[in-house]
């Protein structure tokens, strides 16, 4: 993941198993202008939605 990427700006993110455990904002995103970090359970269904910014996450098969 690219460091200091703006947080909470996209509505959909594709993530891989390397991004787990999944949090929003994700590792490497700047935090000063983001909502509090929340961990999202994506392992069982392959999809998750952030309760703060409504960003959707999809777990890609590698």
mmCIF file of the N, C-alpha and C atoms, coordinates in Angstrom:
data_MODEL
# 
_entry.id   MODEL 
# 
loop_
_atom_site.group_PDB 
_atom_site.id 
_atom_site.type_symbol 
_atom_site.label_atom_id 
_atom_site.label_alt_id 
_atom_site.label_comp_id 
_atom_site.label_asym_id 
_atom_site.label_entity_id 
_atom_site.label_seq_id 
_atom_site.pdbx_PDB_ins_code 
_atom_site.Cartn_x 
_atom_site.Cartn_y 
_atom_site.Cartn_z 
_atom_site.occupancy 
_atom_site.B_iso_or_equiv 
_atom_site.pdbx_formal_charge 
_atom_site.auth_seq_id 
_atom_site.auth_comp_id 
_atom_site.auth_asym_id 
_atom_site.auth_atom_id 
_atom_site.pdbx_PDB_model_num 
ATOM 1   N N  . UNK A 1 1  ? 0.840   -1.178  0.000  1.00 0.00 ? 1  UNK A N  1 
ATOM 2   C CA . UNK A 1 1  ? 0.000   0.000   0.000  1.00 0.00 ? 1  UNK A CA 1 
ATOM 3   C C  . UNK A 1 1  ? 0.882   1.237   0.000  1.00 0.00 ? 1  UNK A C  1 
ATOM 4   N N  . UNK A 1 2  ? 0.494   2.221   -0.751 1.00 0.00 ? 2  UNK A N  1 
ATOM 5   C CA . UNK A 1 2  ? 1.253   3.461   -0.865 1.00 0.00 ? 2  UNK A CA 1 
ATOM 6   C C  . UNK A 1 2  ? 1.127   4.268   0.420  1.00 0.00 ? 2  UNK A C  1 
ATOM 7   N N  . UNK A 1 3  ? 2.234   4.734   0.946  1.00 0.00 ? 3  UNK A N  1 
ATOM 8   C CA . UNK A 1 3  ? 2.236   5.484   2.196  1.00 0.00 ? 3  UNK A CA 1 
ATOM 9   C C  . UNK A 1 3  ? 1.641   6.873   2.018  1.00 0.00 ? 3  UNK A C  1 
ATOM 10  N N  . UNK A 1 4  ? 1.011   7.373   3.073  1.00 0.00 ? 4  UNK A N  1 
ATOM 11  C CA . UNK A 1 4  ? 0.433   8.708   3.139  1.00 0.00 ? 4  UNK A CA 1 
ATOM 12  C C  . UNK A 1 4  ? -0.644  8.952   2.092  1.00 0.00 ? 4  UNK A C  1 
ATOM 13  N N  . UNK A 1 5  ? -1.295  7.886   1.654  1.00 0.00 ? 5  UNK A N  1 
ATOM 14  C CA . UNK A 1 5  ? -2.427  8.032   0.751  1.00 0.00 ? 5  UNK A CA 1 
ATOM 15  C C  . UNK A 1 5  ? -3.586  8.627   1.534  1.00 0.00 ? 5  UNK A C  1 
ATOM 16  N N  . UNK A 1 6  ? -4.351  9.488   0.916  1.00 0.00 ? 6  UNK A N  1 
ATOM 17  C CA . UNK A 1 6  ? -5.483  10.119  1.581  1.00 0.00 ? 6  UNK A CA 1 
ATOM 18  C C  . UNK A 1 6  ? -6.483  9.057   2.014  1.00 0.00 ? 6  UNK A C  1 
ATOM 19  N N  . UNK A 1 7  ? -7.003  9.180   3.211  1.00 0.00 ? 7  UNK A N  1 
ATOM 20  C CA . UNK A 1 7  ? -7.922  8.193   3.764  1.00 0.00 ? 7  UNK A CA 1 
ATOM 21  C C  . UNK A 1 7  ? -9.372  8.565   3.488  1.00 0.00 ? 7  UNK A C  1 
ATOM 22  N N  . UNK A 1 8  ? -10.209 7.560   3.411  1.00 0.00 ? 8  UNK A N  1 
ATOM 23  C CA . UNK A 1 8  ? -11.660 7.728   3.374  1.00 0.00 ? 8  UNK A CA 1 
ATOM 24  C C  . UNK A 1 8  ? -12.146 8.548   2.179  1.00 0.00 ? 8  UNK A C  1 
ATOM 25  N N  . UNK A 1 9  ? -11.524 8.384   1.027  1.00 0.00 ? 9  UNK A N  1 
ATOM 26  C CA . UNK A 1 9  ? -11.931 9.173   -0.135 1.00 0.00 ? 9  UNK A CA 1 
ATOM 27  C C  . UNK A 1 9  ? -12.566 8.331   -1.231 1.00 0.00 ? 9  UNK A C  1 
ATOM 28  N N  . UNK A 1 10 ? -12.264 7.039   -1.271 1.00 0.00 ? 10 UNK A N  1 
ATOM 29  C CA . UNK A 1 10 ? -12.860 6.168   -2.277 1.00 0.00 ? 10 UNK A CA 1 
ATOM 30  C C  . UNK A 1 10 ? -14.057 5.453   -1.676 1.00 0.00 ? 10 UNK A C  1 
ATOM 31  N N  . UNK A 1 11 ? -14.962 5.046   -2.518 1.00 0.00 ? 11 UNK A N  1 
ATOM 32  C CA . UNK A 1 11 ? -16.123 4.317   -2.028 1.00 0.00 ? 11 UNK A CA 1 
ATOM 33  C C  . UNK A 1 11 ? -15.946 2.814   -2.125 1.00 0.00 ? 11 UNK A C  1 
ATOM 34  N N  . UNK A 1 12 ? -14.942 2.345   -2.885 1.00 0.00 ? 12 UNK A N  1 
ATOM 35  C CA . UNK A 1 12 ? -14.724 0.909   -2.989 1.00 0.00 ? 12 UNK A CA 1 
ATOM 36  C C  . UNK A 1 12 ? -13.231 0.609   -3.048 1.00 0.00 ? 12 UNK A C  1 
ATOM 37  N N  . UNK A 1 13 ? -12.829 -0.379  -2.271 1.00 0.00 ? 13 UNK A N  1 
ATOM 38  C CA . UNK A 1 13 ? -11.435 -0.818  -2.245 1.00 0.00 ? 13 UNK A CA 1 
ATOM 39  C C  . UNK A 1 13 ? -11.403 -2.328  -2.459 1.00 0.00 ? 13 UNK A C  1 
ATOM 40  N N  . UNK A 1 14 ? -10.489 -2.794  -3.289 1.00 0.00 ? 14 UNK A N  1 
ATOM 41  C CA . UNK A 1 14 ? -10.224 -4.220  -3.397 1.00 0.00 ? 14 UNK A CA 1 
ATOM 42  C C  . UNK A 1 14 ? -8.981  -4.506  -2.564 1.00 0.00 ? 14 UNK A C  1 
ATOM 43  N N  . UNK A 1 15 ? -9.088  -5.492  -1.681 1.00 0.00 ? 15 UNK A N  1 
ATOM 44  C CA . UNK A 1 15 ? -7.983  -5.824  -0.787 1.00 0.00 ? 15 UNK A CA 1 
ATOM 45  C C  . UNK A 1 15 ? -7.606  -7.284  -0.970 1.00 0.00 ? 15 UNK A C  1 
ATOM 46  N N  . UNK A 1 16 ? -6.413  -7.640  -0.515 1.00 0.00 ? 16 UNK A N  1 
ATOM 47  C CA . UNK A 1 16 ? -5.951  -9.022  -0.581 1.00 0.00 ? 16 UNK A CA 1 
ATOM 48  C C  . UNK A 1 16 ? -5.688  -9.520  0.839  1.00 0.00 ? 16 UNK A C  1 
ATOM 49  N N  . UNK A 1 17 ? -5.332  -10.787 0.938  1.00 0.00 ? 17 UNK A N  1 
ATOM 50  C CA . UNK A 1 17 ? -5.031  -11.359 2.248  1.00 0.00 ? 17 UNK A CA 1 
ATOM 51  C C  . UNK A 1 17 ? -3.829  -10.673 2.899  1.00 0.00 ? 17 UNK A C  1 
ATOM 52  N N  . UNK A 1 18 ? -2.978  -10.054 2.107  1.00 0.00 ? 18 UNK A N  1 
ATOM 53  C CA . UNK A 1 18 ? -1.834  -9.326  2.648  1.00 0.00 ? 18 UNK A CA 1 
ATOM 54  C C  . UNK A 1 18 ? -2.279  -8.082  3.418  1.00 0.00 ? 18 UNK A C  1 
ATOM 55  N N  . UNK A 1 19 ? -3.501  -7.585  3.171  1.00 0.00 ? 19 UNK A N  1 
ATOM 56  C CA . UNK A 1 19 ? -4.032  -6.402  3.842  1.00 0.00 ? 19 UNK A CA 1 
ATOM 57  C C  . UNK A 1 19 ? -4.725  -6.732  5.163  1.00 0.00 ? 19 UNK A C  1 
ATOM 58  N N  . UNK A 1 20 ? -4.804  -8.019  5.496  1.00 0.00 ? 20 UNK A N  1 
ATOM 59  C CA . UNK A 1 20 ? -5.499  -8.420  6.719  1.00 0.00 ? 20 UNK A CA 1 
ATOM 60  C C  . UNK A 1 20 ? -4.582  -8.320  7.922  1.00 0.00 ? 20 UNK A C  1 
ATOM 61  N N  . UNK A 1 21 ? -5.067  -8.009  9.112  1.00 0.00 ? 21 UNK A N  1 
ATOM 62  C CA . UNK A 1 21 ? -6.450  -7.688  9.397  1.00 0.00 ? 21 UNK A CA 1 
ATOM 63  C C  . UNK A 1 21 ? -6.829  -6.350  8.761  1.00 0.00 ? 21 UNK A C  1 
ATOM 64  N N  . UNK A 1 22 ? -8.050  -6.284  8.261  1.00 0.00 ? 22 UNK A N  1 
ATOM 65  C CA . UNK A 1 22 ? -8.526  -5.117  7.525  1.00 0.00 ? 22 UNK A CA 1 
ATOM 66  C C  . UNK A 1 22 ? -9.005  -4.039  8.472  1.00 0.00 ? 22 UNK A C  1 
ATOM 67  N N  . UNK A 1 23 ? -8.553  -2.833  8.224  1.00 0.00 ? 23 UNK A N  1 
ATOM 68  C CA . UNK A 1 23 ? -9.042  -1.694  8.998  1.00 0.00 ? 23 UNK A CA 1 
ATOM 69  C C  . UNK A 1 23 ? -9.347  -0.550  8.043  1.00 0.00 ? 23 UNK A C  1 
ATOM 70  N N  . UNK A 1 24 ? -10.219 0.325   8.476  1.00 0.00 ? 24 UNK A N  1 
ATOM 71  C CA . UNK A 1 24 ? -10.503 1.555   7.747  1.00 0.00 ? 24 UNK A CA 1 
ATOM 72  C C  . UNK A 1 24 ? -10.296 2.690   8.727  1.00 0.00 ? 24 UNK A C  1 
ATOM 73  N N  . UNK A 1 25 ? -9.426  3.636   8.430  1.00 0.00 ? 25 UNK A N  1 
ATOM 74  C CA . UNK A 1 25 ? -8.548  3.694   7.281  1.00 0.00 ? 25 UNK A CA 1 
ATOM 75  C C  . UNK A 1 25 ? -7.513  2.574   7.319  1.00 0.00 ? 25 UNK A C  1 
ATOM 76  N N  . UNK A 1 26 ? -7.029  2.208   6.120  1.00 0.00 ? 26 UNK A N  1 
ATOM 77  C CA . UNK A 1 26 ? -6.080  1.106   5.991  1.00 0.00 ? 26 UNK A CA 1 
ATOM 78  C C  . UNK A 1 26 ? -4.676  1.564   6.369  1.00 0.00 ? 26 UNK A C  1 
ATOM 79  N N  . UNK A 1 27 ? -3.816  0.583   6.641  1.00 0.00 ? 27 UNK A N  1 
ATOM 80  C CA . UNK A 1 27 ? -2.415  0.876   6.934  1.00 0.00 ? 27 UNK A CA 1 
ATOM 81  C C  . UNK A 1 27 ? -1.820  1.704   5.799  1.00 0.00 ? 27 UNK A C  1 
ATOM 82  N N  . UNK A 1 28 ? -1.010  2.678   6.144  1.00 0.00 ? 28 UNK A N  1 
ATOM 83  C CA . UNK A 1 28 ? -0.351  3.504   5.146  1.00 0.00 ? 28 UNK A CA 1 
ATOM 84  C C  . UNK A 1 28 ? -1.139  4.731   4.745  1.00 0.00 ? 28 UNK A C  1 
ATOM 85  N N  . UNK A 1 29 ? -2.395  4.815   5.152  1.00 0.00 ? 29 UNK A N  1 
ATOM 86  C CA . UNK A 1 29 ? -3.174  6.018   4.858  1.00 0.00 ? 29 UNK A CA 1 
ATOM 87  C C  . UNK A 1 29 ? -2.945  7.016   5.980  1.00 0.00 ? 29 UNK A C  1 
ATOM 88  N N  . UNK A 1 30 ? -2.916  8.276   5.615  1.00 0.00 ? 30 UNK A N  1 
ATOM 89  C CA . UNK A 1 30 ? -2.715  9.273   6.668  1.00 0.00 ? 30 UNK A CA 1 
ATOM 90  C C  . UNK A 1 30 ? -3.962  9.348   7.540  1.00 0.00 ? 30 UNK A C  1 
ATOM 91  N N  . UNK A 1 31 ? -3.744  9.586   8.811  1.00 0.00 ? 31 UNK A N  1 
ATOM 92  C CA . UNK A 1 31 ? -4.826  9.493   9.780  1.00 0.00 ? 31 UNK A CA 1 
ATOM 93  C C  . UNK A 1 31 ? -5.320  10.832  10.303 1.00 0.00 ? 31 UNK A C  1 
ATOM 94  N N  . UNK A 1 32 ? -4.573  11.879  10.104 1.00 0.00 ? 32 UNK A N  1 
ATOM 95  C CA . UNK A 1 32 ? -4.943  13.139  10.741 1.00 0.00 ? 32 UNK A CA 1 
ATOM 96  C C  . UNK A 1 32 ? -6.286  13.677  10.248 1.00 0.00 ? 32 UNK A C  1 
ATOM 97  N N  . UNK A 1 33 ? -6.708  13.328  9.035  1.00 0.00 ? 33 UNK A N  1 
ATOM 98  C CA . UNK A 1 33 ? -7.974  13.842  8.506  1.00 0.00 ? 33 UNK A CA 1 
ATOM 99  C C  . UNK A 1 33 ? -9.002  12.731  8.296  1.00 0.00 ? 33 UNK A C  1 
ATOM 100 N N  . UNK A 1 34 ? -8.820  11.609  8.994  1.00 0.00 ? 34 UNK A N  1 
ATOM 101 C CA . UNK A 1 34 ? -9.705  10.455  8.821  1.00 0.00 ? 34 UNK A CA 1 
ATOM 102 C C  . UNK A 1 34 ? -10.526 10.222  10.088 1.00 0.00 ? 34 UNK A C  1 
ATOM 103 N N  . UNK A 1 35 ? -11.493 9.335   9.962  1.00 0.00 ? 35 UNK A N  1 
ATOM 104 C CA . UNK A 1 35 ? -12.274 8.921   11.129 1.00 0.00 ? 35 UNK A CA 1 
ATOM 105 C C  . UNK A 1 35 ? -11.431 7.967   11.974 1.00 0.00 ? 35 UNK A C  1 
ATOM 106 N N  . UNK A 1 36 ? -11.868 7.637   13.187 1.00 0.00 ? 36 UNK A N  1 
ATOM 107 C CA . UNK A 1 36 ? -11.118 6.691   14.013 1.00 0.00 ? 36 UNK A CA 1 
ATOM 108 C C  . UNK A 1 36 ? -10.969 5.348   13.301 1.00 0.00 ? 36 UNK A C  1 
ATOM 109 N N  . UNK A 1 37 ? -9.845  4.680   13.503 1.00 0.00 ? 37 UNK A N  1 
ATOM 110 C CA . UNK A 1 37 ? -9.613  3.382   12.869 1.00 0.00 ? 37 UNK A CA 1 
ATOM 111 C C  . UNK A 1 37 ? -10.583 2.344   13.445 1.00 0.00 ? 37 UNK A C  1 
ATOM 112 N N  . UNK A 1 38 ? -11.174 1.593   12.549 1.00 0.00 ? 38 UNK A N  1 
ATOM 113 C CA . UNK A 1 38 ? -12.079 0.510   12.928 1.00 0.00 ? 38 UNK A CA 1 
ATOM 114 C C  . UNK A 1 38 ? -11.655 -0.732  12.150 1.00 0.00 ? 38 UNK A C  1 
ATOM 115 N N  . UNK A 1 39 ? -11.646 -1.878  12.823 1.00 0.00 ? 39 UNK A N  1 
ATOM 116 C CA . UNK A 1 39 ? -11.282 -3.141  12.167 1.00 0.00 ? 39 UNK A CA 1 
ATOM 117 C C  . UNK A 1 39 ? -12.548 -3.796  11.630 1.00 0.00 ? 39 UNK A C  1 
ATOM 118 N N  . UNK A 1 40 ? -12.455 -4.298  10.393 1.00 0.00 ? 40 UNK A N  1 
ATOM 119 C CA . UNK A 1 40 ? -13.618 -4.819  9.692  1.00 0.00 ? 40 UNK A CA 1 
ATOM 120 C C  . UNK A 1 40 ? -13.475 -6.322  9.451  1.00 0.00 ? 40 UNK A C  1 
ATOM 121 N N  . UNK A 1 41 ? -14.496 -7.110  9.820  1.00 0.00 ? 41 UNK A N  1 
ATOM 122 C CA . UNK A 1 41 ? -14.459 -8.555  9.585  1.00 0.00 ? 41 UNK A CA 1 
ATOM 123 C C  . UNK A 1 41 ? -14.818 -8.860  8.131  1.00 0.00 ? 41 UNK A C  1 
ATOM 124 N N  . UNK A 1 42 ? -13.851 -9.250  7.344  1.00 0.00 ? 42 UNK A N  1 
ATOM 125 C CA . UNK A 1 42 ? -14.078 -9.507  5.923  1.00 0.00 ? 42 UNK A CA 1 
ATOM 126 C C  . UNK A 1 42 ? -13.805 -10.960 5.557  1.00 0.00 ? 42 UNK A C  1 
ATOM 127 N N  . UNK A 1 43 ? -13.160 -11.697 6.434  1.00 0.00 ? 43 UNK A N  1 
ATOM 128 C CA . UNK A 1 43 ? -12.695 -13.045 6.107  1.00 0.00 ? 43 UNK A CA 1 
ATOM 129 C C  . UNK A 1 43 ? -13.827 -14.015 5.751  1.00 0.00 ? 43 UNK A C  1 
ATOM 130 N N  . UNK A 1 44 ? -14.950 -13.967 6.432  1.00 0.00 ? 44 UNK A N  1 
ATOM 131 C CA . UNK A 1 44 ? -16.012 -14.949 6.205  1.00 0.00 ? 44 UNK A CA 1 
ATOM 132 C C  . UNK A 1 44 ? -16.792 -14.712 4.915  1.00 0.00 ? 44 UNK A C  1 
ATOM 133 N N  . UNK A 1 45 ? -17.160 -13.482 4.648  1.00 0.00 ? 45 UNK A N  1 
ATOM 134 C CA . UNK A 1 45 ? -18.035 -13.197 3.498  1.00 0.00 ? 45 UNK A CA 1 
ATOM 135 C C  . UNK A 1 45 ? -17.297 -12.648 2.290  1.00 0.00 ? 45 UNK A C  1 
ATOM 136 N N  . UNK A 1 46 ? -16.081 -12.103 2.504  1.00 0.00 ? 46 UNK A N  1 
ATOM 137 C CA . UNK A 1 46 ? -15.341 -11.500 1.400  1.00 0.00 ? 46 UNK A CA 1 
ATOM 138 C C  . UNK A 1 46 ? -15.735 -10.074 1.119  1.00 0.00 ? 46 UNK A C  1 
ATOM 139 N N  . UNK A 1 47 ? -16.651 -9.528  1.940  1.00 0.00 ? 47 UNK A N  1 
ATOM 140 C CA . UNK A 1 47 ? -17.088 -8.138  1.775  1.00 0.00 ? 47 UNK A CA 1 
ATOM 141 C C  . UNK A 1 47 ? -17.254 -7.512  3.148  1.00 0.00 ? 47 UNK A C  1 
ATOM 142 N N  . UNK A 1 48 ? -17.019 -6.202  3.200  1.00 0.00 ? 48 UNK A N  1 
ATOM 143 C CA . UNK A 1 48 ? -17.221 -5.455  4.439  1.00 0.00 ? 48 UNK A CA 1 
ATOM 144 C C  . UNK A 1 48 ? -17.504 -4.007  4.097  1.00 0.00 ? 48 UNK A C  1 
ATOM 145 N N  . UNK A 1 49 ? -18.214 -3.322  5.004  1.00 0.00 ? 49 UNK A N  1 
ATOM 146 C CA . UNK A 1 49 ? -18.503 -1.902  4.827  1.00 0.00 ? 49 UNK A CA 1 
ATOM 147 C C  . UNK A 1 49 ? -18.110 -1.155  6.095  1.00 0.00 ? 49 UNK A C  1 
ATOM 148 N N  . UNK A 1 50 ? -17.441 -0.025  5.919  1.00 0.00 ? 50 UNK A N  1 
ATOM 149 C CA . UNK A 1 50 ? -17.034 0.796   7.054  1.00 0.00 ? 50 UNK A CA 1 
ATOM 150 C C  . UNK A 1 50 ? -18.252 1.507   7.635  1.00 0.00 ? 50 UNK A C  1 
ATOM 151 N N  . UNK A 1 51 ? -18.458 1.397   8.960  1.00 0.00 ? 51 UNK A N  1 
ATOM 152 C CA . UNK A 1 51 ? -19.603 2.066   9.569  1.00 0.00 ? 51 UNK A CA 1 
ATOM 153 C C  . UNK A 1 51 ? -19.446 3.588   9.646  1.00 0.00 ? 51 UNK A C  1 
ATOM 154 N N  . UNK A 1 52 ? -18.230 4.093   9.465  1.00 0.00 ? 52 UNK A N  1 
ATOM 155 C CA . UNK A 1 52 ? -18.006 5.532   9.525  1.00 0.00 ? 52 UNK A CA 1 
ATOM 156 C C  . UNK A 1 52 ? -18.186 6.215   8.172  1.00 0.00 ? 52 UNK A C  1 
ATOM 157 N N  . UNK A 1 53 ? -17.493 5.724   7.147  1.00 0.00 ? 53 UNK A N  1 
ATOM 158 C CA . UNK A 1 53 ? -17.479 6.424   5.854  1.00 0.00 ? 53 UNK A CA 1 
ATOM 159 C C  . UNK A 1 53 ? -18.208 5.665   4.749  1.00 0.00 ? 53 UNK A C  1 
ATOM 160 N N  . UNK A 1 54 ? -18.745 4.493   5.068  1.00 0.00 ? 54 UNK A N  1 
ATOM 161 C CA . UNK A 1 54 ? -19.498 3.660   4.127  1.00 0.00 ? 54 UNK A CA 1 
ATOM 162 C C  . UNK A 1 54 ? -18.670 3.130   2.962  1.00 0.00 ? 54 UNK A C  1 
ATOM 163 N N  . UNK A 1 55 ? -17.353 3.147   3.084  1.00 0.00 ? 55 UNK A N  1 
ATOM 164 C CA . UNK A 1 55 ? -16.503 2.553   2.053  1.00 0.00 ? 55 UNK A CA 1 
ATOM 165 C C  . UNK A 1 55 ? -16.741 1.049   2.029  1.00 0.00 ? 55 UNK A C  1 
ATOM 166 N N  . UNK A 1 56 ? -16.812 0.487   0.827  1.00 0.00 ? 56 UNK A N  1 
ATOM 167 C CA . UNK A 1 56 ? -17.001 -0.944  0.671  1.00 0.00 ? 56 UNK A CA 1 
ATOM 168 C C  . UNK A 1 56 ? -15.667 -1.599  0.340  1.00 0.00 ? 56 UNK A C  1 
ATOM 169 N N  . UNK A 1 57 ? -15.432 -2.757  0.930  1.00 0.00 ? 57 UNK A N  1 
ATOM 170 C CA . UNK A 1 57 ? -14.203 -3.508  0.730  1.00 0.00 ? 57 UNK A CA 1 
ATOM 171 C C  . UNK A 1 57 ? -14.550 -4.887  0.194  1.00 0.00 ? 57 UNK A C  1 
ATOM 172 N N  . UNK A 1 58 ? -13.801 -5.337  -0.803 1.00 0.00 ? 58 UNK A N  1 
ATOM 173 C CA . UNK A 1 58 ? -13.967 -6.658  -1.379 1.00 0.00 ? 58 UNK A CA 1 
ATOM 174 C C  . UNK A 1 58 ? -12.630 -7.383  -1.291 1.00 0.00 ? 58 UNK A C  1 
ATOM 175 N N  . UNK A 1 59 ? -12.651 -8.600  -0.769 1.00 0.00 ? 59 UNK A N  1 
ATOM 176 C CA . UNK A 1 59 ? -11.447 -9.414  -0.646 1.00 0.00 ? 59 UNK A CA 1 
ATOM 177 C C  . UNK A 1 59 ? -11.217 -10.164 -1.945 1.00 0.00 ? 59 UNK A C  1 
ATOM 178 N N  . UNK A 1 60 ? -10.103 -9.860  -2.615 1.00 0.00 ? 60 UNK A N  1 
ATOM 179 C CA . UNK A 1 60 ? -9.771  -10.515 -3.872 1.00 0.00 ? 60 UNK A CA 1 
ATOM 180 C C  . UNK A 1 60 ? -9.099  -11.839 -3.612 1.00 0.00 ? 60 UNK A C  1 
ATOM 181 N N  . UNK A 1 61 ? -9.396  -12.819 -4.443 1.00 0.00 ? 61 UNK A N  1 
ATOM 182 C CA . UNK A 1 61 ? -8.652  -14.077 -4.410 1.00 0.00 ? 61 UNK A CA 1 
ATOM 183 C C  . UNK A 1 61 ? -7.331  -13.844 -5.103 1.00 0.00 ? 61 UNK A C  1 
ATOM 184 N N  . UNK A 1 62 ? -6.254  -14.283 -4.479 1.00 0.00 ? 62 UNK A N  1 
ATOM 185 C CA . UNK A 1 62 ? -4.927  -14.017 -5.022 1.00 0.00 ? 62 UNK A CA 1 
ATOM 186 C C  . UNK A 1 62 ? -4.542  -14.993 -6.072 1.00 0.00 ? 62 UNK A C  1 
# 
